[in-house]
């Protein structure tokens, strides 16, 4: 500092905030349910995908000497009725459940996006026909369709992704169609169409940019629905066949041994389903709250 009290080297531009304060400011500005859901989902993802690197027990190894063994140092979460490590099976089942849930939701949003854009940007007659078809599909409960279709196929992850994705797209399709129909009347879209822009250009340049937050919210809520639907199918024995574990069929196995007081076969997979659905729904609610604030 000089004798007149003027700094010899003043910082140029905006002063840099401390990293910790910047992070705290970002956190304080977000809805609490978004933060709690993200932390919970991150914990579940770490357990299911990083857990095998730490806990190296095989989910398929049978040990007849440890049938229905309670949690111990040898098996941290006990064993099932044929001596397989329950914690290893919960971890492996989580991988299957999360991959199928997220992939099926992505497929559903993609199909719903194409269908909704076609109805919203197409001619009036085409929109009426597509919406009547959509109304017919929405009138039938999704789980009824799933159970009916699952009885015809040998289940695998790929088949489950297709079944869940191709039965859960009508709801996002209706939302996307309504948003597209509302957006197509805006001045900038009308001007673009008057200058000769084709529907594909309008959809890619204008519509998608406007409805992207809606797509994200629908995807998040669909993940929770599809994880729950997959668990329901597995619980009924219509999911992937044994010995491949999923949270749903692990819960079924646990309930079959309910009279043996093997609580470690019932509560852990049930809680994993519960916390996964709660986490994803909390993220969706947090995104909706953040959109309403902005």
Buried (B, 14 or more C-beta within 10 A) or exposed (E): EEEEEEEEEEEEEEEEEEEEEEEEEEEEEBBEBBBBBBEBBEEBBEBBBEBBEEBEBEBEEEBEEBBBBEBEEEBBBBBBBEBBBBBBBBBBBBBBBBBBBBBBBBBBBBBBBBBBBBBBBBEEEEBEEBBEBBEEBEEEEBBEBBBEBBEEEEBBBEBBBBBBBBBBBBBBBBBBBBBBBEBBEEEEBEEBBEEEBEBEEBBEEBBBEBBEBBBBBBBBBBBBBBBBBBBBBBBBEBBBEEEBBBBBBBBBBBBBBEEEEBBBBBEBBBEBBBBBBBBBBBBBBBBBBBEEEE
